[in-house]
Amino acid sequence: MENATPKEAPAALTEALLKHPDWKTLGRPGLFQARPIIIRTFWPEARVLGHGTLVGQDGPRWVVLTDFPLDPGLGLTVGQVLEELGSLAHFACVVQSCQPGQRPEDAGKSVFVSRLDCRRNLSG
């Protein structure tokens, strides 16, 4: 990460955090609070694939935990409650990567860490 350009720095930091065994418990008070999400296929089908947790966000780049894998390149519609607005917002997302959880407490469990590229779906 030392030689990362300013544009690469957030991605390099995310990569370093994901490799840290206790990355989810690192202190980040006031910066981000994990949020529940619902994951669906793209419209018009909009079949529910399951629930997950949004654990990190840097603009359109999201880090999501699920108990099922997501295929890279898969298009999704992700719903999240925006408490500040009191409504459900829908985002069009594409799975960039997905890997099994690597923390010691993930051993023997279905934990998957996915990176998504998301945009607000104003029509949904």
TAHU-V205238 format. One record per helix or strand. SS is the DSSP state (H for helix, E for strand). FROM is the first residue (numbers start at 1). TO is the last residue. If there is no record, write none. Layout:
BEGIN
SS | FROM | TO
SS | FROM | TO
END
This chain:
BEGIN
H | 6 | 19
H | 23 | 25
E | 35 | 41
E | 48 | 58
E | 61 | 66
E | 75 | 82
E | 87 | 100
H | 104 | 106
E | 112 | 120
END
